[in-house]
Amino acid sequence: MTKHPYPPEPFRIKVVEPIRLIPREAREAALKEAGYNLFLMKAEDMFIDLLTDSGTGAMSQEQWAAIMRGDESYAGARSYHRLKAAVEDVFGFKHFMPTHQGRAAENILAAVLVKPGQWVPSNMHFDTTDANIRARHGRPANLVIDEASDPENRHPFKGNMDINKLKAFIAKYGREQIPMGMITVTNNAGGGQPVSMENLKAVSQVYHENDIPFFIDAARYAENCFFIKQREPGYENKSVKEIAREMFSLADGMTMSAKKDAIVNIGGLLCLNDDTLFQNLKNELILREGFPTYGGLAGRDLDAMAVGLYEGLDEDYLSYRLGQTAYLASRLNDNGIPTIQPTGGHGVYVNAGAIFPHIPNYEFPAQALAVELYREGGIRGVEIGSVMFACLDPEDNTWHYPALELLRLAIPRRTYTQSHLDYVADCLAAIKSRANKVKGYKFTYAPELLRHFTARFEPL
Ligand code: F0G
């Protein structure tokens, strides 16, 4: 193929959803009305919405066709059996159940396995996993390698778990206090960074030597497997599907938000091998989600997922997808806008602290960048900095701030084109050129927990 900044979209567009950039004064009024919190704004006022890549992708003609074949029978629907065949083929676990989304699978697993005071280690838990463990009075622990916290470090597998930290952790707390061990592929909380197969093998070995069941958070497993194919010696000639089968053969089970790599608008999966645990999880599923052959979803959702699982593994698609993310990051970097290196799978994490060195963390530089990006171009990203993570330590009554102030630009699957990304890059470059004039924000309202969702702000 002719050299091009990234692979051209391997699809053409059959259905369109209009988007429009509302005038600058209207954007300013909308910001004010929402208390400068982009979560509180209307989607119709967004030109390009990069809040999340979760459930926001475009389904294919085959998925929409499958939706028409959805079997809405309460028990034993054809849709369930079609999904079961796909799940067994792709992941290879003995048992599975559908759930309405990823956090539902996490809730059921934590409800059955985690007892008060017990620990669940991972590279980094996503916030819903962290919260579901805490909701059972368990304690999540993040044991990612140190390189993950350096935004400039170009380690090819920055999602890796630190094996020495894991061994020391198990030695310290004891196997009895660790009902399961996890790992997130790719590591969303750390910038969408992949985990290597070598590391997965080592993690699996440590968990299994200690008799600890090993669960993978598989939300973005296909992107992770494609990174393995691109970066890990020995995998260049394996198919992504073969790599996935090898990955899951190392684990005892998995949770998955199908809203990511299964390219559906809603859905999740819980898979495992153990018969007794499956029985217990099924009872919890019936209580919380629904009968085990639909798990809180409509039959049509199961069919869309069965098709989407294969489309998410397509290597032309993955090459375009990861190429698109890398392209946006390189456009930003060329304009002197720093992003977490190397670029992850599903989004670009802009280092807002480095763009606004004059805004201290308690005046929320990444929030300022989020607001500025909407003001400039009607674009919505998500703050991953002090609004989301700063917390008051109850012991010494001081504020603890996260190491980085980031703005995540998550890229929905198959939704925006290269010209949309060029536009995003141009808007950020415009902000960079007037960065020293941008000011911080202060709260006018902030709840105690998960404050980024409902907080309100005022410009300083
Ligand atoms: N695990 C990971 C790694 C995730 O990124 C998410 C969701 C979940 C679990 C929970 O899945 O939303 O289907 O319940 N991440 C979204 C995001 C919300 O924007 O990164 P869910």
Boltz pocket constraint, residues with backbone or C-beta under 6 A from the ligand:
constraints:
  - pocket:
      binder: B
      contacts: [[A, 51], [A, 52], [A, 53], [A, 54], [A, 100], [A, 101], [A, 102], [A, 103], [A, 104], [A, 126], [A, 128], [A, 129], [A, 184], [A, 185], [A, 186], [A, 188], [A, 217], [A, 219], [A, 220], [A, 256], [A, 257], [A, 258], [A, 259], [A, 267], [A, 268], [A, 410]]
      max_distance: 6.0
